[in-house]
Amino acid sequence: MTGTKTIFITGAASGIGRATAKLFAERGWFVGLYDLDEKGLAALRIETGTSKTCMGVLDVASLDDFKRNVDDFARTTGGRMDVLFNCAGILRMGRFEHIPPEQAHQQIQVNLVGVVNGVYASLPLLEKTVAAQSGRANGAGATILNMSSASAIYGTPELAVYSATKFAVRALTEALDLELRRKDIRVADIMPSYVATPMVHNQKYRAKSLETVGVNLKAEHIAEVAWRAVNGKKGVHHLLRPELKLFVRLAGFESLARQTMRYLSKM
């Protein structure tokens, strides 16, 4: 197993995934680049360095596709995955009744089913990585990092289905963090407001919240948060605005809820 730390990133061809891939590669990690956009991946791999990366075309909504790419990644890294970053996501803005059902279903498939598939496909390799590092001075377990959203704090109009998927990702993150701690695998998420990425800029309909909140974050800001979530700050939810941190605690009674669930599940 290679001594270089490794990260598997979905949605790596653009936006937050791309910025995170570049940052981790620059800081000495081996990065797996995965997306449906093969041309975007190839261009990124040239930019970050072929010796520091591998790539694969991945439809996160397909569990079989995810397993195949994780197997390829494992062969390349000598059986190591320190971090799974479930970053792939899509957004359709508009009032619920104006969004075609197939677009709503697609958001669920990518934003939620894709995260579930990622955990199922990657968990054996994450466990293997933890076991191989056990007892070593630098053995720090493994991490699953999920992209959630500030819209997971309270349902956001004109983003109803997107918001619902991010609520689900938040719940999945909290539950799995409790379950997988016994395996020395941390689970965390990032909950930003609007980020200046193609996903936001390419919307035909602009939600009122977009104009109210504004787009004040760049993909590079989220990449730095991802780095800290993996290497430094150990909280479950990583928010970028102080008022949102207070809101999520008030909305979810986070500390009390975690203590209660830990007691009930005895984990």
C-alpha positions as CSV (number, residue, x, y, z in Angstrom):
1,M,0.0,0.0,0.0
2,T,1.4,3.4,-1.0
3,G,2.5,5.8,1.7
4,T,0.9,8.8,0.0
5,K,-2.5,9.7,1.2
6,T,-5.3,9.4,-1.3
7,I,-8.7,11.0,-2.0
8,F,-11.5,9.8,-4.3
9,I,-13.5,12.8,-5.6
10,T,-16.8,12.7,-7.5
11,G,-17.9,15.6,-9.6
12,A,-14.2,16.4,-10.1
13,A,-14.4,17.9,-13.6
14,S,-15.7,21.3,-12.5
15,G,-16.6,23.6,-9.7
16,I,-15.9,22.5,-6.1
17,G,-14.7,19.1,-7.1
18,R,-12.2,20.5,-9.5
19,A,-10.9,23.1,-7.0
20,T,-10.6,20.4,-4.3
21,A,-8.7,18.1,-6.6
22,K,-6.2,20.8,-7.4
23,L,-5.7,21.7,-3.8
24,F,-5.1,18.2,-2.5
25,A,-2.8,17.4,-5.4
26,E,-0.8,20.5,-4.8
27,R,-0.4,19.5,-1.1
28,G,1.0,16.1,-1.9
29,W,-2.0,13.8,-2.0
30,F,-2.8,11.3,-4.8
31,V,-6.2,12.3,-6.2
32,G,-8.8,10.1,-8.0
33,L,-10.8,12.3,-10.4
34,Y,-14.3,11.0,-11.3
35,D,-17.1,12.5,-13.3
36,L,-19.3,12.0,-16.3
37,D,-17.3,14.8,-18.1
38,E,-14.4,12.8,-19.5
39,K,-12.9,15.8,-21.4
40,G,-13.1,17.9,-18.3
41,L,-11.3,15.2,-16.3
42,A,-8.6,14.8,-18.9
43,A,-7.9,18.5,-18.9
44,L,-7.8,18.6,-15.1
45,R,-5.4,15.6,-15.0
46,I,-3.0,17.3,-17.3
47,E,-3.1,20.4,-15.2
48,T,-2.6,18.7,-11.8
49,G,-0.1,16.1,-13.1
50,T,-0.6,12.6,-14.3
51,S,1.7,11.2,-11.6
52,K,-0.5,12.6,-8.9
53,T,-3.9,11.5,-10.3
54,C,-6.0,8.9,-11.9
55,M,-9.4,9.3,-13.5
56,G,-12.5,7.5,-14.5
57,V,-15.9,8.2,-16.0
58,L,-18.5,7.7,-13.3
59,D,-22.3,7.9,-13.1
60,V,-22.8,8.2,-9.3
61,A,-26.4,7.0,-9.7
62,S,-25.1,3.5,-10.7
63,L,-23.8,1.4,-7.9
64,D,-22.1,-1.0,-10.3
65,D,-20.4,1.9,-12.0
66,F,-19.2,3.2,-8.6
67,K,-17.9,-0.2,-7.5
68,R,-16.0,-0.6,-10.8
69,N,-14.3,2.8,-10.4
70,V,-13.5,2.2,-6.8
71,D,-11.9,-1.1,-7.7
72,D,-9.8,0.7,-10.4
73,F,-8.8,3.3,-7.9
74,A,-7.7,0.6,-5.4
75,R,-5.5,-1.1,-8.0
76,T,-3.8,2.3,-8.7
77,T,-3.2,3.2,-5.1
78,G,-2.2,-0.2,-3.9
79,G,-5.4,-0.7,-1.9
80,R,-5.6,2.7,-0.2
81,M,-8.4,5.3,0.1
82,D,-8.0,7.8,3.0
83,V,-10.9,10.0,1.9
84,L,-14.1,9.7,-0.1
85,F,-15.4,13.1,-1.1
86,N,-19.0,12.7,-2.4
87,C,-19.0,16.0,-4.2
88,A,-21.1,15.4,-7.4
89,G,-24.4,17.3,-7.4
90,I,-26.9,18.9,-9.6
91,L,-29.4,21.8,-9.0
92,R,-32.6,22.8,-10.7
93,M,-34.1,26.1,-9.5
94,G,-37.8,26.9,-9.9
95,R,-41.1,26.4,-8.3
96,F,-41.9,22.8,-7.6
97,E,-44.8,22.5,-10.1
98,H,-42.7,24.1,-12.9
99,I,-39.8,21.5,-12.6
100,P,-40.5,18.4,-14.7
101,P,-40.6,15.2,-12.6
102,E,-37.7,13.7,-14.4
103,Q,-35.5,16.6,-13.4
104,A,-36.6,16.3,-9.8
105,H,-35.9,12.5,-9.9
106,Q,-32.5,13.2,-11.4
107,Q,-31.6,15.5,-8.5
108,I,-32.5,12.7,-6.1
109,Q,-30.5,10.1,-8.0
110,V,-27.3,12.3,-8.2
111,N,-27.5,14.2,-4.9
112,L,-28.7,11.5,-2.6
113,V,-28.5,8.0,-4.2
114,G,-25.1,9.0,-5.5
115,V,-23.9,9.6,-2.0
116,V,-25.4,6.4,-0.7
117,N,-23.8,4.5,-3.6
118,G,-20.4,6.1,-2.8
119,V,-20.5,4.9,0.8
120,Y,-21.5,1.4,-0.1
121,A,-18.9,1.1,-2.8
122,S,-16.0,2.7,-0.8
123,L,-16.6,1.4,2.7
124,P,-14.6,-1.9,2.3
125,L,-11.6,0.0,0.9
126,L,-11.8,2.7,3.6
127,E,-11.9,-0.1,6.2
128,K,-8.9,-1.8,4.6
129,T,-7.0,1.5,4.7
130,V,-7.7,2.0,8.4
131,A,-6.6,-1.6,9.2
132,A,-3.4,-1.1,7.2
133,Q,-2.5,2.1,9.1
134,S,-3.4,0.7,12.5
135,G,-0.6,1.1,15.0
136,R,1.4,3.5,12.8
137,A,2.4,6.9,14.1
138,N,0.6,8.6,11.2
139,G,-2.4,6.4,11.3
140,A,-5.3,8.8,11.3
141,G,-8.3,6.7,10.3
142,A,-10.3,7.5,7.2
143,T,-12.9,10.1,6.3
144,I,-16.1,10.3,4.3
145,L,-16.8,13.9,3.3
146,N,-20.2,14.7,1.8
147,M,-21.4,17.9,0.0
148,S,-24.5,19.1,1.8
149,S,-25.8,22.7,1.7
150,A,-27.1,25.6,3.8
151,S,-30.4,24.6,2.3
152,A,-30.3,21.5,4.5
153,I,-30.9,23.8,7.6
154,Y,-34.4,24.8,6.5
155,G,-36.4,23.9,3.4
156,T,-35.6,26.5,0.7
157,P,-38.4,27.6,-1.7
158,E,-37.7,27.3,-5.4
159,L,-35.1,24.7,-4.4
160,A,-37.5,22.2,-2.8
161,V,-36.2,18.9,-4.1
162,Y,-32.6,20.0,-4.0
163,S,-33.1,21.1,-0.5
164,A,-34.7,17.8,0.4
165,T,-31.8,15.9,-1.0
166,K,-29.4,17.9,1.1
167,F,-31.5,17.4,4.3
168,A,-31.1,13.7,3.6
169,V,-27.4,14.0,3.1
170,R,-27.1,15.8,6.4
171,A,-29.1,13.1,8.2
172,L,-27.0,10.4,6.6
173,T,-23.8,12.1,7.6
174,E,-24.9,12.5,11.2
175,A,-26.0,8.8,11.5
176,L,-23.0,7.3,9.7
177,D,-20.6,9.4,11.8
178,L,-22.0,7.7,14.9
179,E,-22.1,4.3,13.3
180,L,-18.6,4.3,11.7
181,R,-16.6,5.8,14.6
182,R,-16.1,2.3,15.9
183,K,-14.3,1.6,12.6
184,D,-12.2,4.7,13.0
185,I,-14.0,6.3,10.0
186,R,-15.2,9.9,10.4
187,V,-18.1,11.2,8.4
188,A,-18.6,14.9,7.9
189,D,-20.3,17.3,5.5
190,I,-19.9,20.8,4.1
191,M,-22.9,23.1,4.2
192,P,-22.2,26.3,2.1
193,S,-24.6,28.8,0.8
194,Y,-24.4,29.7,-2.9
195,V,-21.0,29.1,-4.5
196,A,-19.8,30.7,-7.8
197,T,-19.7,27.5,-9.9
198,P,-21.2,26.5,-13.3
199,M,-24.0,24.7,-11.4
200,V,-25.2,28.1,-10.0
201,H,-24.3,30.3,-13.0
202,N,-26.0,28.1,-15.6
203,Q,-29.5,28.2,-14.0
204,K,-32.1,29.4,-16.4
205,Y,-34.4,30.4,-13.5
206,R,-32.9,32.4,-10.6
207,A,-34.4,31.7,-7.2
208,K,-35.2,34.7,-5.1
209,S,-32.9,33.4,-2.4
210,L,-30.1,33.6,-4.9
211,E,-30.6,37.4,-5.2
212,T,-31.2,37.8,-1.4
213,V,-28.2,35.8,-0.2
214,G,-25.9,36.5,-3.1
215,V,-23.0,34.5,-4.4
216,N,-20.2,35.3,-2.1
217,L,-18.2,32.1,-2.1
218,K,-15.8,30.6,-4.6
219,A,-15.0,27.0,-5.3
220,E,-11.5,27.5,-3.8
221,H,-13.1,28.6,-0.5
222,I,-14.9,25.3,-0.3
223,A,-11.8,23.4,-1.2
224,E,-10.0,24.9,1.8
225,V,-12.9,23.9,4.0
226,A,-12.6,20.4,2.7
227,W,-8.9,20.4,3.5
228,R,-9.6,21.5,7.0
229,A,-12.4,19.0,7.5
230,V,-10.1,16.2,6.6
231,N,-6.9,17.4,8.2
232,G,-7.8,19.7,11.0
233,K,-11.2,20.7,12.3
234,K,-13.1,17.5,13.4
235,G,-16.7,18.6,13.5
236,V,-19.5,16.9,11.6
237,H,-21.0,20.0,9.9
238,H,-18.7,22.6,8.3
239,L,-20.5,25.9,7.6
240,L,-18.9,29.0,6.2
241,R,-21.1,31.7,7.8
242,P,-21.2,32.3,11.6
243,E,-25.0,32.9,11.6
244,L,-25.6,29.6,9.8
245,K,-23.6,27.8,12.5
246,L,-26.0,29.2,15.2
247,F,-29.0,28.4,13.0
248,V,-28.1,24.8,12.5
249,R,-27.6,24.3,16.3
250,L,-31.0,26.0,17.0
251,A,-32.8,24.2,14.2
252,G,-31.4,20.7,15.0
253,F,-30.5,20.9,18.7
254,E,-27.3,19.3,17.4
255,S,-25.4,18.7,20.7
256,L,-28.4,17.3,22.5
257,A,-29.4,15.2,19.5
258,R,-26.0,13.7,19.2
259,Q,-25.8,12.8,22.9
260,T,-29.3,11.3,22.8
261,M,-28.6,9.2,19.7
262,R,-25.2,8.0,21.0
263,Y,-27.0,6.9,24.2
264,L,-29.8,5.2,22.3
265,S,-27.5,3.4,19.9
266,K,-24.7,2.8,22.5
267,M,-22.0,3.5,19.9
